[in-house]
Amino acid sequence: MILSRLRGLRPPRSNSWSQRDDWLERGLRATAAVSGSVVLLIVLFVLWQAVPALSNVGPVRFLADSDWRPTSSPTPQFGMLPLLAGSAIVTLGAVLVATPLAVFSAVLAEFYAPQPVAWLLRRLLELLNGVPSVVFGFWGLVVVVPLINAWQPPGQSLLAGTLVLALMLIPTVALSADAALHSISGDLQRSAAALGIGRGAIVWSLAVPLARRGIAEGVLLGAARAVGETMAVVIVCGNIVQLPSSVFDPVRTVTANIAMEMSYATAGHRSVLFATGLVLMLATGTLAAVAGRLRHQGART
């Protein structure tokens, strides 16, 4: 009875407003359906193009063979192992370098820097996040590669790709970590002031552990970006298909290989490149799905 009375107190919605809500809901559903359909069609197209390579070469040989000689005669070699190793090592190295720097930047902006400095730092991170990857690649070619070459030739190497990608990942991880820290820092700082707890203990013993889901989400999104990066690694990594024995060896990643060979690939070679693209899509999709799962769990808690 009480609920019915409360419902009776609500102002009735006009027919025009209800119709606008219905049209908005239909429009949003249609937009979501179109977006999902486009993604699904892209995945199906790549899979369709990759089927000949997967059936002729075989997934085991395709992923485990260490020889990539697509134009050799009479038996071309399509081993993807060096390409996968190059992508994995460059991505892992970039994440390991970028994550501490990004977390320290977020902590500085949230807890230690004055408000104007924190505002400027966040704007710089946002600006850095929007710089095209080819600009990072040219910067790496002009600045990073000569420094590495003076230390250990040839300069264009796994180390150069790692450093350039790390710089590209810093804003993605830092902005995600800053948002996670900002969502919990207010209550923690007021509680710390009341209890007399030092700022360092609050930051590193409470705030950062509580923000670990947001930080991990930023790391995974940054790793997905690094896995799919093309132009920067094409410019600075050296583009030699091999398993690296040191950080100074040139490498070629999966994305760089597709960009460099798709223009002249034919028949089986082209299908193999689509198969490598399928593996790349699975990797980035998995990272994005795990990041979304962390975001969902963080929202529930």
C-alpha positions in Angstrom: 0.0 0.0 0.0 2.8 2.4 0.9 4.7 1.6 -2.3 1.5 2.2 -4.4 1.1 5.6 -2.7 4.7 6.5 -3.4 4.3 5.5 -7.0 1.2 7.7 -7.2 3.3 10.7 -6.1 5.6 10.5 -9.2 4.9 13.0 -11.9 3.5 11.3 -15.0 5.7 11.3 -18.0 4.4 12.9 -21.2 3.8 10.8 -24.3 6.4 12.9 -26.2 9.1 12.2 -23.6 8.3 8.5 -23.6 8.5 8.4 -27.3 11.9 10.2 -27.3 13.2 7.6 -24.8 12.0 4.8 -27.0 13.6 6.2 -30.1 16.8 6.8 -28.2 16.9 3.3 -26.9 16.2 1.9 -30.4 19.0 4.1 -31.8 21.5 3.0 -29.2 20.6 -0.7 -29.8 21.0 -0.2 -33.6 24.3 1.5 -33.2 25.6 -1.3 -30.9 24.4 -3.9 -33.3 26.1 -2.3 -36.2 29.4 -1.9 -34.3 29.3 -5.5 -33.1 28.4 -6.8 -36.6 31.3 -4.9 -38.2 33.8 -6.4 -35.6 32.3 -9.9 -36.2 32.5 -9.5 -40.0 36.2 -8.4 -39.7 37.0 -11.5 -37.6 35.1 -13.8 -40.0 36.9 -12.3 -43.0 40.3 -12.7 -41.5 39.5 -16.3 -40.5 38.2 -17.1 -44.0 41.4 -15.7 -45.5 43.5 -17.6 -43.0 41.9 -21.0 -43.5 44.1 -22.1 -46.5 47.3 -21.4 -44.5 46.0 -23.2 -41.4 45.0 -26.2 -43.4 48.1 -26.5 -45.7 50.8 -25.5 -43.3 49.2 -26.7 -40.1 48.9 -24.8 -36.8 51.7 -26.7 -35.0 54.3 -26.1 -37.7 53.0 -22.6 -38.3 53.6 -21.6 -34.6 56.6 -23.7 -33.9 58.8 -23.5 -37.0 61.7 -21.0 -36.7 62.2 -20.4 -40.4 60.3 -17.6 -42.2 61.2 -17.7 -46.0 57.9 -17.1 -47.8 59.5 -16.6 -51.2 62.0 -19.4 -51.2 61.7 -22.1 -53.9 60.6 -24.8 -54.2 59.4 -25.1 -50.5 58.6 -21.8 -48.8 58.9 -21.7 -45.1 56.2 -20.0 -43.0 57.5 -20.4 -39.4 56.0 -17.7 -37.2 58.0 -18.4 -34.1 60.6 -15.6 -34.6 57.8 -13.1 -35.3 55.9 -14.2 -32.2 59.0 -14.0 -30.1 59.8 -10.5 -31.4 56.3 -9.2 -30.6 56.2 -10.9 -27.2 59.7 -9.8 -26.0 59.2 -6.2 -27.2 55.8 -6.0 -25.6 57.0 -7.5 -22.3 60.0 -5.3 -22.1 58.0 -2.1 -22.9 55.5 -3.0 -20.2 58.2 -3.7 -17.6 59.8 -0.3 -18.3 56.6 1.7 -18.6 54.7 0.4 -15.6 56.9 1.7 -12.8 57.3 5.1 -14.5 53.6 5.4 -15.1 52.6 4.4 -11.5 55.1 6.9 -10.1 53.7 9.6 -12.4 50.2 8.9 -11.2 51.2 8.9 -7.5 53.0 12.2 -8.0 50.0 13.8 -9.6 47.6 12.5 -7.0 49.4 12.8 -3.7 52.6 14.9 -3.9 52.4 17.5 -6.7 50.7 20.9 -6.1 47.4 21.3 -7.9 48.7 23.4 -10.8 51.6 21.0 -11.4 49.3 17.9 -11.1 46.9 19.5 -13.7 49.8 20.2 -16.0 51.2 16.7 -15.7 47.8 15.2 -16.5 47.4 17.4 -19.6 50.9 16.4 -20.8 50.1 12.8 -20.4 46.8 13.2 -22.3 48.8 15.1 -25.1 51.4 12.3 -25.2 48.7 9.7 -25.5 47.4 11.4 -28.7 50.8 11.6 -30.5 50.8 9.4 -33.6 53.0 6.3 -33.4 55.0 7.3 -36.5 56.2 10.4 -34.6 57.4 8.2 -31.8 59.1 6.1 -34.5 60.9 9.0 -36.1 62.0 10.3 -32.6 63.4 6.9 -31.8 65.2 6.7 -35.1 66.8 10.1 -34.6 67.5 10.0 -30.9 67.3 6.5 -29.4 68.9 4.5 -32.3 72.1 6.6 -32.5 72.6 6.4 -28.8 72.3 2.6 -28.9 74.5 2.4 -32.0 77.2 4.3 -30.1 77.0 1.7 -27.3 76.5 -1.4 -29.4 75.8 -1.5 -33.2 73.6 -1.7 -35.2 71.3 0.6 -33.1 68.0 -0.6 -34.6 67.3 -3.4 -32.3 65.1 -5.0 -29.7 66.2 -2.5 -27.1 65.3 0.5 -29.3 61.8 -0.9 -29.9 61.4 -1.6 -26.2 62.3 2.0 -25.2 60.1 3.6 -27.8 57.1 1.4 -27.0 57.6 2.1 -23.3 57.3 5.8 -23.9 54.1 5.2 -25.9 52.6 3.1 -23.0 53.4 5.5 -20.2 50.4 7.8 -20.7 47.9 4.9 -21.1 49.0 3.2 -17.8 49.5 6.5 -16.0 46.1 7.9 -16.7 44.4 4.6 -15.8 46.4 4.4 -12.5 45.6 8.1 -11.8 41.9 7.5 -12.2 42.0 4.5 -9.9 44.0 6.4 -7.3 41.7 9.4 -7.5 38.6 7.3 -6.8 39.9 6.3 -3.4 42.4 9.0 -2.3 40.0 11.4 -0.8 38.7 9.2 2.0 42.1 7.8 2.7 43.7 11.2 3.1 41.0 12.4 5.5 41.3 9.2 7.5 45.1 9.4 7.5 44.9 13.0 8.8 42.6 12.0 11.6 44.8 9.0 12.6 48.2 10.7 12.1 49.4 8.2 9.5 52.2 9.4 7.2 51.6 10.1 3.6 54.1 7.5 2.4 52.4 4.7 4.3 49.0 5.8 3.0 50.3 5.8 -0.6 52.3 2.6 -0.8 50.5 0.5 1.9 46.9 1.4 1.2 46.2 3.5 -1.9 48.4 1.6 -4.5 47.2 -1.9 -3.3 43.6 -0.7 -3.4 44.0 0.7 -6.9 45.7 -2.5 -8.2 42.7 -3.4 -10.4 42.8 -0.1 -12.2 46.5 -0.2 -12.5 46.4 -3.8 -13.9 43.7 -2.7 -16.3 45.9 0.1 -17.6 48.8 -2.3 -18.0 46.7 -4.8 -20.0 45.4 -2.0 -22.3 48.9 -0.7 -22.8 50.1 -4.2 -23.6 47.3 -4.6 -26.1 48.4 -1.4 -27.8 52.0 -2.5 -27.8 51.1 -5.9 -29.4 49.2 -4.1 -32.2 51.7 -1.3 -32.7 53.2 -1.2 -36.3 54.9 2.0 -37.5 57.1 2.7 -34.5 58.6 -0.9 -34.4 59.0 -0.9 -38.2 61.2 2.2 -37.9 63.4 1.3 -34.9 63.5 -2.5 -34.6 65.7 -3.4 -37.6 63.2 -5.9 -39.2 65.3 -9.0 -39.4 63.4 -12.3 -38.9 65.4 -14.1 -36.2 65.2 -15.2 -32.6 67.2 -12.5 -30.7 70.1 -13.6 -28.5 70.5 -10.2 -26.9 68.7 -6.9 -26.6 71.0 -5.4 -29.2 69.8 -7.8 -32.0 67.4 -6.6 -34.7 64.0 -8.2 -34.6 60.7 -8.2 -36.6 57.3 -8.2 -35.0 54.1 -9.7 -36.3 52.6 -6.3 -37.2 55.7 -5.1 -38.9 55.9 -8.3 -40.9 52.3 -7.8 -42.2 52.9 -4.2 -43.1 56.1 -5.0 -45.0 55.0 -8.1 -46.9 51.3 -7.7 -47.6 51.9 -5.4 -50.6 53.6 -8.1 -52.6 52.2 -11.3 -51.0 50.3 -13.7 -53.2 48.4 -17.0 -52.8 49.8 -19.0 -49.9 52.0 -16.2 -48.6 49.0 -13.8 -48.4 47.0 -16.4 -46.6 49.8 -16.9 -44.1 49.9 -13.2 -43.4 46.1 -13.3 -42.7 46.8 -16.2 -40.3 49.4 -14.1 -38.4 46.8 -11.3 -38.3 44.3 -13.8 -36.7 46.8 -14.7 -34.1 47.4 -11.0 -33.4 43.6 -10.4 -33.1 43.3 -13.3 -30.6 46.2 -11.9 -28.5 44.8 -8.3 -28.4 41.3 -9.5 -27.9 42.3 -11.6 -24.9 44.2 -8.7 -23.3 41.2 -6.4 -23.8 38.8 -9.0 -22.4 40.9 -9.5 -19.3 41.1 -5.7 -18.8 37.3 -5.4 -19.2 36.8 -8.2 -16.6 39.0 -6.3 -14.2 37.0 -3.1 -14.8 33.8 -5.0 -14.1 35.1 -6.5 -10.9 36.4 -3.2 -9.7 33.0 -1.6 -10.4 31.2 -4.3 -8.3 33.6 -3.9 -5.4 
